């Protein structure tokens, strides 16, 4: 469960290298499945809840999102 004021990392997408180890603090809820977050530099972002790593389920680091590359 995503909570206001807590810090979360973003889930990774399989097949893509990501070196982002940044934490995002939840500062608000936009609607049922979307949150407003802030990084350490004060920049604000909007993420769907499903893309944040829940600290209670820290082994769940990959998103179910599947991206296909067309050549």
C-alpha positions in Angstrom: 0.0 0.0 0.0 1.4 3.4 -1.0 1.4 5.9 1.8 1.7 9.7 1.8 5.1 11.0 3.0 7.0 7.7 2.4 9.8 7.3 -0.1 9.8 4.7 -2.9 11.9 3.7 -5.8 10.6 3.0 -9.3 10.2 -0.5 -10.6 12.5 -1.6 -13.5 11.4 -2.6 -16.9 12.7 -5.9 -18.1 15.1 -5.6 -21.0 16.0 -2.0 -20.3 19.1 -0.9 -18.3 18.2 1.6 -15.7 20.7 3.2 -13.3 18.1 5.3 -11.5 18.5 4.6 -7.8 16.7 7.7 -6.8 13.9 7.8 -4.2 10.7 9.6 -4.7 8.6 10.9 -1.8 4.8 10.7 -2.2 3.4 14.2 -1.6 -0.1 13.7 -2.9 -2.6 11.5 -4.6 -4.1 12.5 -7.9 -6.8 9.8 -8.2 -7.3 6.2 -7.3 -4.2 4.9 -9.2 -1.9 7.9 -9.6 0.4 9.7 -7.1 2.4 12.9 -7.1 6.0 12.5 -6.0 9.0 14.6 -5.4 12.7 13.8 -5.7 15.6 15.0 -3.6 16.0 18.0 -5.8 12.4 19.2 -5.5 11.4 18.1 -8.9 7.8 16.8 -9.0 6.6 13.8 -11.0 3.3 11.9 -11.5 3.5 8.1 -11.4 0.9 5.3 -11.4 1.0 3.5 -8.1 1.9 0.2 -9.8 5.3 1.6 -10.9 6.5 2.3 -7.3 8.3 -0.4 -5.3 6.4 -1.1 -2.1 8.9 -1.5 0.7 6.8 -4.3 2.1 7.3 -6.2 -1.2 10.9 -5.3 -1.9 11.5 -8.4 -4.1 8.9 -7.1 -6.6 11.3 -4.8 -8.5 10.1 -5.4 -12.0 7.0 -3.8 -13.7 4.5 -5.9 -15.6 4.9 -3.3 -18.4 6.0 -4.9 -21.7 7.6 -2.7 -24.3 8.3 -3.9 -27.8 10.9 -2.3 -30.1 10.1 -2.1 -33.8 13.0 -2.0 -36.1 
